[in-house]
Amino acid sequence: MSDTPTPAGAAVAGKANARRAPRLPLEFAVLVRYQDANGEMIRSYCKTVSVSVDGALLALDGTLHVGQSLQLTNVKTSNEVQCTVRSVGEKDRANHIGIEFGIRSPEFWEISFPRQEGDPPAPEVRPKARAVRATPTPASGKNKTTPGTTADGSGQLPAADQPVAGTWRHKKALIALAALLALAGVWMLLQSLLK
């Protein structure tokens, strides 16, 4: 069953299958603002029946006509866009209004639409570079960086929760340095008290 407005008693601009982008059957809360036949500004909350990168199909209580302008607001994001009514019909006792955005707004619904022929190429996503760690050499015991080698020599980076070789030695050196500084501080305090 199609979600296209029925032509019975309806004005339809163009063919339903001539739309530029496919519609996805998603429901979004929207605010529609338009002028009625008397020139009065109408504000109406409704839901979409389906959405596309170029517009939507709305289930709206109000009466609109093909070519009429309206302001559409995505209630969740407060995004706004000027639209034009492209089709008017009735389905399941509700007015189904096909609207088209005045300007192309692919981010209006904040969802990703399937790519189509003629779309600009997708941006290239490059993986992040992996870090290379220094590897101790058995002969000298010093750390030496070898391209493509990791701390364990396997060529694979260790998991984040696994200790890296050489880390404990650094911690020991820092603890020893902190102990020496503390002893020096105590020594200086004792010297000042004894004077």
Backbone as a printed PyTorch tensor [residue, N CA C, xyz], in Angstrom:
tensor([[[  0.8450,  -1.1780,   0.0000],
         [  0.0000,   0.0000,   0.0000],
         [  0.8820,   1.2300,   0.0000]],

        [[  0.6310,   2.1590,  -0.8530],
         [  1.4520,   3.3680,  -0.9700],
         [  0.9790,   4.4340,  -0.0040]],

        [[  1.8990,   5.3050,   0.4450],
         [  1.5020,   6.4020,   1.3200],
         [  1.2650,   7.6730,   0.5070]],

        [[  1.1360,   7.5350,  -0.8060],
         [  0.8750,   8.6550,  -1.6980],
         [ -0.5840,   9.0620,  -1.5530]],

        [[ -0.8830,  10.3800,  -1.5280],
         [ -2.2800,  10.7980,  -1.4100],
         [ -3.1130,  10.2260,  -2.5550]],

        [[ -4.3650,   9.8830,  -2.2520],
         [ -5.2490,   9.3280,  -3.2670],
         [ -5.7140,  10.4450,  -4.1850]],

        [[ -5.8240,  10.1860,  -5.4860],
         [ -6.2360,  11.2280,  -6.4030],
         [ -7.7150,  11.5590,  -6.3220]],

        [[ -8.5500,  10.7020,  -5.7050],
         [ -9.9810,  10.9550,  -5.6300],
         [-10.2570,  12.2190,  -4.8400]],

        [[-10.8100,  13.2300,  -5.4950],
         [-11.1460,  14.4870,  -4.8310],
         [ -9.9160,  15.2660,  -4.4130]],

        [[ -8.7850,  14.9880,  -5.0090],
         [ -7.5580,  15.6460,  -4.5700],
         [ -6.8740,  16.3120,  -5.7440]],

        [[ -6.1490,  17.3900,  -5.4280],
         [ -5.3150,  18.0370,  -6.4350],
         [ -3.9160,  17.4930,  -6.2600]],

        [[ -3.3220,  17.0090,  -7.3300],
         [ -2.0000,  16.4340,  -7.2400],
         [ -1.1090,  17.1420,  -8.2560]],

        [[  0.0280,  17.6440,  -7.7860],
         [  0.9750,  18.3090,  -8.6780],
         [  1.9660,  17.2800,  -9.1870]],

        [[  1.8990,  16.9220, -10.4620],
         [  2.8380,  15.9480, -11.0320],
         [  2.4840,  14.5420, -10.6130]],

        [[  3.2940,  13.6220, -11.0560],
         [  3.0690,  12.2280, -10.6980],
         [  3.7540,  11.9190,  -9.3820]],

        [[  3.1410,  11.0350,  -8.5860],
         [  3.7070,  10.6670,  -7.2930],
         [  5.0490,   9.9710,  -7.4600]],

        [[  5.1930,   9.1870,  -8.5530],
         [  6.4470,   8.4670,  -8.7330],
         [  7.5390,   9.3490,  -9.3390]],

        [[  7.2430,  10.6480,  -9.5720],
         [  8.2300,  11.5540, -10.1370],
         [  9.0080,  12.2920,  -9.0560]],

        [[  8.8100,  11.9340,  -7.7770],
         [  9.5520,  12.6400,  -6.7240],
         [ 11.0320,  12.3460,  -6.8500]],

        [[ 11.8420,  13.3160,  -6.4210],
         [ 13.2850,  13.2490,  -6.6310],
         [ 13.9870,  12.2840,  -5.6880]],

        [[ 13.4560,  12.0720,  -4.4990],
         [ 14.1060,  11.2080,  -3.5110],
         [ 13.0580,  10.2950,  -2.8790]],

        [[ 13.4530,   9.0790,  -2.5280],
         [ 12.4870,   8.1610,  -1.8950],
         [ 12.1190,   8.6490,  -0.4950]],

        [[ 10.9110,   8.3480,  -0.1060],
         [ 10.4540,   8.6910,   1.2490],
         [ 10.7010,   7.5180,   2.1860]],

        [[ 11.0340,   7.8550,   3.4230],
         [ 11.1860,   6.8460,   4.4680],
         [  9.9930,   6.9740,   5.4030]],

        [[  9.3270,   5.8740,   5.7490],
         [  8.1360,   5.9490,   6.6030],
         [  8.5120,   6.2090,   8.0590]],

        [[  8.7980,   7.4740,   8.3850],
         [  9.1920,   7.8740,   9.7300],
         [  8.2650,   8.9620,  10.2420]],

        [[  7.9860,   8.8910,  11.5260],
         [  7.0790,   9.8500,  12.1500],
         [  7.8780,  10.8620,  12.9640]],

        [[  7.7330,  12.1440,  12.6110],
         [  8.3500,  13.2430,  13.3420],
         [  7.2630,  14.2220,  13.7350]],

        [[  7.3640,  14.7880,  14.9320],
         [  6.4570,  15.8530,  15.3480],
         [  6.9310,  17.1500,  14.6990]],

        [[  5.9970,  17.8520,  14.0380],
         [  6.3380,  19.0980,  13.3580],
         [  5.3000,  20.1700,  13.6600]],

        [[  5.7170,  21.4130,  13.5040],
         [  4.8290,  22.5660,  13.6010],
         [  4.7260,  23.1560,  12.2060]],

        [[  3.4960,  23.3440,  11.7330],
         [  3.2540,  23.9250,  10.4140],
         [  2.6010,  25.2900,  10.6140]],

        [[  3.1490,  26.3110,   9.9370],
         [  2.5680,  27.6610,   9.9800],
         [  2.2550,  28.0970,   8.5520]],

        [[  1.0130,  28.5450,   8.3380],
         [  0.5900,  28.9650,   7.0040],
         [ -0.5800,  29.9340,   7.1380]],

        [[ -0.8990,  30.6310,   6.0420],
         [ -2.0580,  31.5300,   6.0230],
         [ -3.2360,  30.7980,   5.4080]],

        [[ -4.4090,  30.9290,   6.0630],
         [ -5.6000,  30.2980,   5.4990],
         [ -6.2030,  31.2190,   4.4330]],

        [[ -7.3630,  30.8390,   3.8830],
         [ -8.0070,  31.5970,   2.8070],
         [ -8.3780,  33.0110,   3.2380]],

        [[ -8.5870,  33.2320,   4.5330],
         [ -8.9480,  34.5550,   5.0460],
         [ -7.7220,  35.3980,   5.4010]],

        [[ -6.5330,  34.8690,   5.1670],
         [ -5.3070,  35.6030,   5.4790],
         [ -4.8730,  35.4660,   6.9230]],

        [[ -5.5680,  34.6270,   7.6940],
         [ -5.2240,  34.4290,   9.1040],
         [ -4.0740,  33.4300,   9.2140]],

        [[ -3.1070,  33.7330,  10.0920],
         [ -1.9540,  32.8420,  10.2880],
         [ -2.3840,  31.6660,  11.1530]],

        [[ -2.1840,  30.4620,  10.6450],
         [ -2.5600,  29.2290,  11.3400],
         [ -1.2890,  28.5290,  11.8000]],

        [[ -1.3080,  28.0620,  13.0360],
         [ -0.2290,  27.2360,  13.5950],
         [ -0.8470,  25.8910,  13.9390]],

        [[ -0.2630,  24.8220,  13.4070],
         [ -0.8280,  23.5080,  13.6320],
         [  0.2850,  22.4970,  13.8810]],

        [[  0.1610,  21.7530,  14.9790],
         [  1.1020,  20.6620,  15.2490],
         [  0.5540,  19.4040,  14.5960]],

        [[  1.4390,  18.6640,  13.9420],
         [  1.0360,  17.4080,  13.3190],
         [  2.2430,  16.4900,  13.2650]],

        [[  2.0800,  15.3470,  12.5860],
         [  3.1680,  14.3780,  12.4540],
         [  3.3810,  14.0610,  10.9840]],

        [[  4.6040,  13.6630,  10.6860],
         [  4.8850,  13.2250,   9.3260],
         [  4.4230,  11.7840,   9.1660]],

        [[  4.0460,  11.4420,   7.9520],
         [  3.7460,  10.0600,   7.5980],
         [  5.0200,   9.4300,   7.0560]],

        [[  5.7460,  10.2360,   6.2730],
         [  7.0310,   9.8130,   5.7220],
         [  7.8620,  11.0610,   5.4510]],

        [[  9.1780,  10.8630,   5.3490],
         [ 10.0840,  11.9900,   5.1210],
         [ 11.0640,  11.6430,   4.0100]],

        [[ 11.6170,  12.6750,   3.3900],
         [ 12.6620,  12.4940,   2.3890],
         [ 13.6720,  13.6120,   2.5580]],

        [[ 14.7390,  13.5440,   1.8100],
         [ 15.7700,  14.5670,   1.8720],
         [ 15.2290,  15.8920,   1.3170]],

        [[ 14.1600,  15.8290,   0.5230],
         [ 13.5970,  17.0220,  -0.1160],
         [ 12.2830,  17.4930,   0.4830]],

        [[ 11.7040,  16.7750,   1.4570],
         [ 10.4110,  17.1870,   1.9920],
         [  9.7920,  16.1230,   2.8740]],

        [[  8.4370,  16.0490,   2.8200],
         [  7.7280,  15.1020,   3.6840],
         [  6.2870,  14.9410,   3.2220]],

        [[  5.6440,  13.9390,   3.7740],
         [  4.2100,  13.7570,   3.6380],
         [  3.6420,  13.9340,   5.0400]],

        [[  2.7280,  14.9040,   5.1960],
         [  2.1740,  15.2480,   6.5090],
         [  0.7430,  14.7590,   6.6320]],

        [[  0.3480,  14.3710,   7.8390],
         [ -1.0550,  14.1120,   8.1690],
         [ -1.5210,  15.3470,   8.9310]],

        [[ -2.2920,  16.2070,   8.2610],
         [ -2.6290,  17.5350,   8.7900],
         [ -4.1340,  17.7290,   8.8010]],

        [[ -4.6470,  18.3390,   9.8740],
         [ -6.0840,  18.6110,   9.9670],
         [ -6.5150,  19.7580,   9.0570]],

        [[ -5.6330,  20.7070,   8.8230],
         [ -5.9910,  21.8990,   8.0460],
         [ -6.1550,  21.6240,   6.5650]],

        [[ -6.7160,  22.6070,   5.8780],
         [ -6.9230,  22.5150,   4.4450],
         [ -5.9030,  23.3940,   3.7410]],

        [[ -5.1380,  22.7940,   2.8610],
         [ -4.1320,  23.5100,   2.0910],
         [ -4.3540,  23.2190,   0.6180]],

        [[ -3.7360,  24.0070,  -0.2460],
         [ -3.8570,  23.7670,  -1.6800],
         [ -2.4750,  23.6950,  -2.3180]],

        [[ -2.3960,  23.0450,  -3.4670],
         [ -1.1390,  22.8760,  -4.1760],
         [ -0.5640,  24.2490,  -4.5160]],

        [[  0.7380,  24.4150,  -4.2620],
         [  1.4250,  25.6770,  -4.5400],
         [  1.4830,  26.6080,  -3.3400]],

        [[  0.7310,  26.3000,  -2.2900],
         [  0.7080,  27.1520,  -1.1030],
         [  2.0350,  27.0410,  -0.3500]],

        [[  2.4750,  28.1600,   0.2310],
         [  3.7080,  28.1840,   1.0160],
         [  3.3910,  27.9500,   2.4840]],

        [[  4.3460,  27.3360,   3.1700],
         [  4.2010,  27.1430,   4.6090],
         [  5.5780,  27.0830,   5.2460]],

        [[  5.6140,  27.3170,   6.5380],
         [  6.8570,  27.2220,   7.3200],
         [  6.7690,  25.9410,   8.1370]],

        [[  7.8000,  25.0830,   8.0480],
         [  7.8150,  23.8080,   8.7560],
         [  8.9160,  23.8430,   9.8050]],

        [[  8.5740,  23.4300,  11.0440],
         [  9.5480,  23.3750,  12.1310],
         [  9.5990,  21.9590,  12.6700]],

        [[ 10.8130,  21.4090,  12.7510],
         [ 11.0300,  20.1070,  13.3810],
         [ 10.9810,  20.3700,  14.8870]],

        [[  9.9860,  19.8470,  15.5850],
         [  9.7720,  20.1450,  17.0080],
         [ 10.9640,  19.7070,  17.8560]],

        [[ 11.5600,  18.5820,  17.5400],
         [ 12.6650,  18.0550,  18.3460],
         [ 13.9180,  18.9230,  18.2570]],

        [[ 14.2240,  19.4150,  17.0530],
         [ 15.4830,  20.1420,  16.8510],
         [ 15.3050,  21.6470,  16.6900]],

        [[ 14.0850,  22.1080,  16.4920],
         [ 13.7610,  23.5120,  16.2120],
         [ 14.2840,  23.9750,  14.8540]],

        [[ 14.7260,  23.0490,  13.9950],
         [ 15.1110,  23.4010,  12.6320],
         [ 13.8810,  23.8870,  11.8850]],

        [[ 14.0420,  24.9430,  11.0790],
         [ 12.9270,  25.4850,  10.3090],
         [ 13.2920,  25.5250,   8.8400]],

        [[ 12.2710,  25.3720,   7.9870],
         [ 12.4870,  25.4500,   6.5450],
         [ 11.1950,  25.9230,   5.8810]],

        [[ 11.3470,  26.7340,   4.8460],
         [ 10.2120,  27.1820,   4.0440],
         [  9.8610,  26.0710,   3.0690]],

        [[  8.5630,  25.7830,   2.8920],
         [  8.1270,  24.6770,   2.0410],
         [  7.0210,  25.1200,   1.0950]],

        [[  6.7690,  24.2820,   0.0880],
         [  5.6750,  24.4750,  -0.8540],
         [  4.8600,  23.1870,  -0.8940]],

        [[  3.5410,  23.3280,  -0.9010],
         [  2.6560,  22.1690,  -0.9930],
         [  2.7100,  21.6430,  -2.4250]],

        [[  3.0220,  20.3460,  -2.5740],
         [  3.1130,  19.7230,  -3.8940],
         [  1.9560,  18.7720,  -4.1790]],

        [[  1.3130,  18.2440,  -3.1440],
         [  0.1650,  17.3680,  -3.3590],
         [ -0.7580,  17.4330,  -2.1490]],

        [[ -2.0460,  17.2650,  -2.4280],
         [ -3.0600,  17.2730,  -1.3700],
         [ -3.9730,  16.0860,  -1.6260]],

        [[ -4.2160,  15.2930,  -0.6090],
         [ -5.0840,  14.1400,  -0.7710],
         [ -5.6450,  13.6900,   0.5590]],

        [[ -6.4230,  12.6540,   0.5150],
         [ -7.0200,  12.1140,   1.7340],
         [ -6.7500,  10.6170,   1.7850]],

        [[ -6.3830,  10.1430,   2.9640],
         [ -6.1600,   8.7120,   3.1550],
         [ -6.5030,   8.3880,   4.6030]],

        [[ -7.2640,   7.3410,   4.7930],
         [ -7.6840,   6.9210,   6.1340],
         [ -8.2970,   8.0850,   6.9040]],

        [[ -9.1410,   8.8530,   6.2300],
         [ -9.8820,   9.9810,   6.8200],
         [ -8.9770,  11.0860,   7.3660]],

        [[ -7.8010,  11.2130,   6.7890],
         [ -6.8830,  12.2870,   7.1870],
         [ -6.3630,  12.9720,   5.9390]],

        [[ -6.1210,  14.2860,   6.0500],
         [ -5.5250,  15.0200,   4.9370],
         [ -4.0400,  14.6800,   4.8770]],

        [[ -3.6040,  14.2260,   3.7220],
         [ -2.1880,  13.9480,   3.5130],
         [ -1.6480,  15.0270,   2.5790]],

        [[ -0.6970,  15.7890,   3.0960],
         [ -0.1460,  16.9280,   2.3780],
         [  1.3090,  16.6230,   2.0230]],

        [[  1.6050,  16.5540,   0.7340],
         [  2.9790,  16.3700,   0.2790],
         [  3.6460,  17.7270,   0.1660]],

        [[  4.7660,  17.9140,   0.8740],
         [  5.4570,  19.1990,   0.8450],
         [  6.8840,  19.0190,   0.3290]],

        [[  7.4170,  20.0910,  -0.2430],
         [  8.7900,  20.0980,  -0.7470],
         [  9.5160,  21.2820,  -0.1160]],

        [[ 10.7480,  21.0450,   0.3590],
         [ 11.5510,  22.1140,   0.9390],
         [ 11.8720,  23.1540,  -0.1290]],

        [[ 11.8890,  24.4270,   0.2690],
         [ 12.2620,  25.4990,  -0.6480],
         [ 13.7260,  25.4380,  -1.0290]],

        [[ 14.5700,  25.0420,  -0.0860],
         [ 15.9900,  24.8420,  -0.3620],
         [ 16.3540,  23.4380,   0.1100]],

        [[ 17.3160,  22.8510,  -0.5580],
         [ 17.7250,  21.4840,  -0.1870],
         [ 18.2510,  21.4960,   1.2410]],

        [[ 17.6740,  20.6730,   2.1030],
         [ 18.0270,  20.6370,   3.5290],
         [ 18.2090,  19.2020,   4.0010]],

        [[ 19.2970,  18.5430,   3.5900],
         [ 19.4750,  17.1310,   3.9470],
         [ 19.6370,  16.8920,   5.4470]],

        [[ 20.0050,  17.9090,   6.2260],
         [ 20.1900,  17.7330,   7.6700],
         [ 18.9310,  18.0700,   8.4710]],

        [[ 17.8500,  18.4720,   7.8010],
         [ 16.6460,  18.9160,   8.5130],
         [ 16.1070,  17.8490,   9.4680]],

        [[ 16.0640,  16.6050,   9.0250],
         [ 15.5090,  15.5280,   9.8540],
         [ 16.5650,  14.9060,  10.7640]],

        [[ 17.8260,  15.2580,  10.5750],
         [ 18.9410,  14.7260,  11.3590],
         [ 19.0030,  13.2000,  11.3160]],

        [[ 18.8100,  12.6700,  10.1180],
         [ 18.9730,  11.2330,   9.8810],
         [ 19.7750,  11.0730,   8.5860]],

        [[ 20.3210,   9.8960,   8.3650],
         [ 21.0620,   9.6120,   7.1340],
         [ 20.1330,   8.9100,   6.1530]],

        [[ 20.0550,   9.4630,   4.9620],
         [ 19.2320,   8.8700,   3.9250],
         [ 20.0930,   7.9780,   3.0340]],

        [[ 19.5000,   6.9710,   2.4090],
         [ 20.2700,   6.1280,   1.4840],
         [ 20.8260,   6.9810,   0.3480]],

        [[ 22.0530,   6.6650,  -0.0730],
         [ 22.6740,   7.4120,  -1.1760],
         [ 21.9720,   7.0560,  -2.4800]],

        [[ 21.9150,   8.0430,  -3.3780],
         [ 21.2770,   7.8390,  -4.6700],
         [ 22.2130,   8.2560,  -5.7820]],

        [[ 21.8940,   7.8220,  -6.9740],
         [ 22.6730,   8.2050,  -8.1470],
         [ 22.6190,   9.7280,  -8.2900]],

        [[ 23.7760,  10.3240,  -8.5090],
         [ 23.8410,  11.7800,  -8.6590],
         [ 24.1850,  12.5010,  -7.3760]],

        [[ 24.1860,  11.8020,  -6.2300],
         [ 24.5850,  12.4300,  -4.9700],
         [ 26.0790,  12.7410,  -5.0250]],

        [[ 26.5050,  13.8160,  -4.3300],
         [ 27.9480,  14.0760,  -4.2800],
         [ 28.6580,  12.9310,  -3.5740]],

        [[ 29.9450,  12.7080,  -3.8920],
         [ 30.6540,  11.5920,  -3.2630],
         [ 30.7370,  11.7600,  -1.7500]],

        [[ 30.6840,  10.6310,  -1.0590],
         [ 30.7670,  10.6440,   0.4090],
         [ 32.1740,  11.0560,   0.8110]],

        [[ 32.3160,  11.7970,   1.9290],
         [ 33.6620,  12.1740,   2.3680],
         [ 34.4610,  10.9380,   2.7440]],

        [[ 35.7630,  10.9860,   2.4430],
         [ 36.6360,   9.8530,   2.7390],
         [ 36.9310,   9.8310,   4.2320]],

        [[ 36.7530,   8.6800,   4.8320],
         [ 37.0300,   8.5130,   6.2560],
         [ 38.3250,   7.7300,   6.3790]],

        [[ 39.3050,   8.3500,   7.0000],
         [ 40.6000,   7.6920,   7.1720],
         [ 40.7280,   7.1740,   8.5920]],

        [[ 41.2590,   5.9640,   8.7510],
         [ 41.4560,   5.4490,  10.1150],
         [ 42.5600,   6.2380,  10.8020]],

        [[ 42.4460,   6.3310,  12.1200],
         [ 43.4640,   7.0270,  12.9010],
         [ 44.7530,   6.2150,  12.9050]],

        [[ 45.8820,   6.9250,  12.9050],
         [ 47.1870,   6.2570,  12.9410],
         [ 47.3780,   5.6020,  14.2990]],

        [[ 47.9930,   4.4250,  14.2880],
         [ 48.2580,   3.7160,  15.5410],
         [ 49.6330,   4.0930,  16.0470]],

        [[ 49.7670,   4.2070,  17.3440],
         [ 51.0330,   4.5920,  17.9630],
         [ 52.0220,   3.4330,  17.9200]],

        [[ 53.2950,   3.7720,  17.7610],
         [ 54.3700,   2.7880,  17.7940],
         [ 55.1620,   3.0430,  19.0550]],

        [[ 55.3940,   2.0090,  19.8420],
         [ 56.0960,   2.1510,  21.1120],
         [ 57.5450,   1.6850,  20.9770]],

        [[ 58.3810,   2.1790,  21.8850],
         [ 59.7930,   1.8000,  21.8880],
         [ 59.9450,   0.3750,  22.4040]],

        [[ 60.9140,  -0.3590,  21.8640],
         [ 61.1770,  -1.7390,  22.2550],
         [ 62.5690,  -1.8360,  22.8770]],

        [[ 62.6820,  -2.4500,  24.0800],
         [ 64.0170,  -2.5990,  24.6640],
         [ 64.8110,  -3.6420,  23.8900]],

        [[ 66.0860,  -3.3570,  23.6860],
         [ 66.9500,  -4.3290,  22.9980],
         [ 67.7090,  -5.1180,  24.0570]],

        [[ 67.8500,  -6.4250,  23.8830],
         [ 68.5000,  -7.2520,  24.9070],
         [ 69.9680,  -6.8850,  25.1240]],

        [[ 70.6760,  -6.4670,  24.0930],
         [ 72.1090,  -6.2010,  24.2170],
         [ 72.3910,  -4.9860,  25.0910]],

        [[ 71.6970,  -3.8940,  24.8600],
         [ 72.0210,  -2.6690,  25.5800],
         [ 71.0900,  -2.4150,  26.7510]],

        [[ 69.8680,  -2.9940,  26.7040],
         [ 68.9060,  -2.7440,  27.7690],
         [ 68.2470,  -1.3810,  27.6480]],

        [[ 68.6210,  -0.6110,  26.6170],
         [ 68.0380,   0.7170,  26.4150],
         [ 66.8700,   0.5900,  25.4530]],

        [[ 65.9550,   1.5770,  25.5410],
         [ 64.8190,   1.5850,  24.6310],
         [ 65.2640,   2.0760,  23.2680]],

        [[ 64.8510,   1.3480,  22.2590],
         [ 65.1800,   1.7320,  20.8960],
         [ 63.9010,   1.6310,  20.0740]],

        [[ 63.5950,   2.6670,  19.2980],
         [ 62.3920,   2.6510,  18.4860],
         [ 62.6920,   2.0040,  17.1550]],

        [[ 61.9350,   0.9620,  16.8500],
         [ 62.0670,   0.2830,  15.5800],
         [ 60.7400,   0.4410,  14.8590]],

        [[ 60.7200,   0.9940,  13.6380],
         [ 59.4470,   1.1920,  12.9410],
         [ 58.6670,  -0.1120,  12.8310]],

        [[ 57.3630,  -0.0330,  13.1350],
         [ 56.4860,  -1.1820,  13.0150],
         [ 56.5790,  -2.1590,  14.1650]],

        [[ 57.3590,  -1.8360,  15.2060],
         [ 57.4790,  -2.7500,  16.3440],
         [ 56.7860,  -2.1220,  17.5360]],

        [[ 56.3060,  -2.9560,  18.4150],
         [ 55.6610,  -2.4770,  19.6270],
         [ 56.4700,  -2.9140,  20.8260]],

        [[ 56.0340,  -2.5040,  21.9950],
         [ 56.7810,  -2.7660,  23.2180],
         [ 57.0050,  -4.2580,  23.4570]],

        [[ 56.0750,  -5.1020,  23.0660],
         [ 56.2550,  -6.5400,  23.2810],
         [ 56.9040,  -7.2310,  22.0810]],

        [[ 57.2440,  -6.4650,  21.0260],
         [ 57.9220,  -7.0150,  19.8720],
         [ 57.0250,  -7.7800,  18.9240]],

        [[ 55.7110,  -7.8170,  19.1960],
         [ 54.8190,  -8.6260,  18.3790],
         [ 54.3330,  -7.8970,  17.1320]],

        [[ 54.4860,  -6.5830,  17.0890],
         [ 53.9600,  -5.8200,  15.9600],
         [ 52.5070,  -5.4300,  16.1630]],

        [[ 51.8900,  -5.8960,  17.2580],
         [ 50.5180,  -5.5330,  17.5690],
         [ 50.5150,  -4.7120,  18.8460]],

        [[ 49.6490,  -3.7140,  18.8610],
         [ 49.5660,  -2.8830,  20.0490],
         [ 48.8780,  -3.6510,  21.1630]],

        [[ 49.3290,  -3.4780,  22.4010],
         [ 48.6740,  -4.1620,  23.5170],
         [ 47.3190,  -3.5440,  23.8060]],

        [[ 46.4560,  -4.3070,  24.4380],
         [ 45.1570,  -3.7850,  24.8420],
         [ 45.3670,  -2.6900,  25.8730]],

        [[ 44.3770,  -1.7970,  25.9880],
         [ 44.5130,  -0.6410,  26.8670],
         [ 44.7170,  -1.0380,  28.3230]],

        [[ 44.1940,  -2.1780,  28.7370],
         [ 44.3100,  -2.5610,  30.1490],
         [ 45.5570,  -3.3910,  30.4400]],

        [[ 46.3940,  -3.6750,  29.4370],
         [ 47.6070,  -4.4520,  29.6550],
         [ 48.7870,  -3.5040,  29.8500]],

        [[ 49.6680,  -3.8040,  30.8250],
         [ 50.8230,  -2.9310,  31.0280],
         [ 51.8010,  -3.0590,  29.8700]],

        [[ 52.4740,  -1.9720,  29.5600],
         [ 53.4650,  -1.9520,  28.4940],
         [ 54.8290,  -2.1740,  29.1220]],

        [[ 55.6930,  -2.9790,  28.4620],
         [ 57.0270,  -3.2520,  28.9880],
         [ 57.7700,  -1.9490,  29.2060]],

        [[ 58.4710,  -1.8420,  30.3130],
         [ 59.2390,  -0.6400,  30.6160],
         [ 58.4810,   0.3380,  31.4930]],

        [[ 57.1790,   0.2000,  31.6130],
         [ 56.3880,   1.1310,  32.4080],
         [ 56.7350,   1.0080,  33.8840]],

        [[ 56.8860,  -0.2110,  34.3970],
         [ 57.1750,  -0.4100,  35.8120],
         [ 58.5330,   0.1910,  36.1880]],

        [[ 59.5180,   0.0700,  35.2860],
         [ 60.8270,   0.6780,  35.5490],
         [ 60.7020,   2.1850,  35.7090]],

        [[ 59.8810,   2.8070,  34.8950],
         [ 59.6850,   4.2530,  35.0090],
         [ 59.0180,   4.6050,  36.3330]],

        [[ 58.0660,   3.8120,  36.7550],
         [ 57.3920,   4.0640,  38.0280],
         [ 58.3690,   3.9120,  39.1880]],

        [[ 59.2310,   2.8830,  39.1300],
         [ 60.2290,   2.6860,  40.1880],
         [ 61.1580,   3.8940,  40.2780]],

        [[ 61.6020,   4.3830,  39.1270],
         [ 62.5070,   5.5380,  39.1080],
         [ 61.8260,   6.7690,  39.6990]],

        [[ 60.5630,   6.9690,  39.3780],
         [ 59.8240,   8.1150,  39.9230],
         [ 59.6250,   7.9810,  41.4280]],

        [[ 59.3610,   6.7730,  41.9050],
         [ 59.1910,   6.5450,  43.3400],
         [ 60.5080,   6.8100,  44.0670]],

        [[ 61.5980,   6.3330,  43.4940],
         [ 62.9150,   6.5670,  44.1030],
         [ 63.2380,   8.0540,  44.1410]],

        [[ 62.9410,   8.7760,  43.0740],
         [ 63.1880,  10.2110,  43.0260],
         [ 62.3390,  10.9360,  44.0680]],

        [[ 61.0780,  10.5470,  44.1910],
         [ 60.1960,  11.1700,  45.1830],
         [ 60.7050,  10.8970,  46.5980]],

        [[ 61.2100,   9.6770,  46.8600],
         [ 61.7430,   9.3390,  48.1800],
         [ 62.9750,  10.1760,  48.4810]],

        [[ 63.8600,  10.3520,  47.5090],
         [ 65.0560,  11.1800,  47.7080],
         [ 64.6910,  12.6300,  47.9910]],

        [[ 63.7140,  13.1430,  47.2680],
         [ 63.2830,  14.5290,  47.5060],
         [ 62.6710,  14.6770,  48.8980]],

        [[ 61.9000,  13.6690,  49.3210],
         [ 61.3130,  13.7150,  50.6580],
         [ 62.4000,  13.6710,  51.7210]],

        [[ 63.4100,  12.7990,  51.5460],
         [ 64.5240,  12.7340,  52.5000],
         [ 65.2920,  14.0530,  52.5450]],

        [[ 65.5030,  14.6550,  51.3920],
         [ 66.2130,  15.9390,  51.3520],
         [ 65.4160,  16.9980,  52.0910]],

        [[ 64.0910,  16.9690,  51.9260],
         [ 63.2490,  17.9290,  52.6310],
         [ 63.3040,  17.7330,  54.1360]],

        [[ 63.2830,  16.4840,  54.5790],
         [ 63.3780,  16.1890,  56.0130],
         [ 64.7430,  16.6280,  56.5410]],

        [[ 65.8020,  16.3410,  55.7950],
         [ 67.1610,  16.7310,  56.1960],
         [ 67.2530,  18.2440,  56.3560]],

        [[ 66.7140,  18.9960,  55.4240],
         [ 66.7690,  20.4600,  55.5180],
         [ 65.9540,  20.9570,  56.6860]],

        [[ 64.8070,  20.3400,  56.9700],
         [ 63.9980,  20.7380,  58.1200],
         [ 64.7140,  20.4790,  59.4180]],

        [[ 65.3710,  19.3110,  59.5480],
         [ 66.1380,  18.9910,  60.7480],
         [ 67.3040,  19.9660,  60.9330]],

        [[ 67.9780,  20.3160,  59.8700],
         [ 69.0840,  21.2610,  59.9390],
         [ 68.6260,  22.6160,  60.4570]],

        [[ 67.4210,  23.0710,  59.9810],
         [ 66.9440,  24.3820,  60.4080],
         [ 66.4870,  24.3340,  61.8790]],

        [[ 65.9820,  23.2070,  62.3500],
         [ 65.5360,  23.0860,  63.7380],
         [ 66.7190,  23.0050,  64.6900]],

        [[ 67.8030,  22.3890,  64.2940],
         [ 68.9600,  22.2270,  65.1520],
         [ 69.7740,  23.5150,  65.2960]],

        [[ 69.5880,  24.4850,  64.4760],
         [ 70.3600,  25.7230,  64.5530],
         [ 69.8520,  26.6240,  65.6030]]])
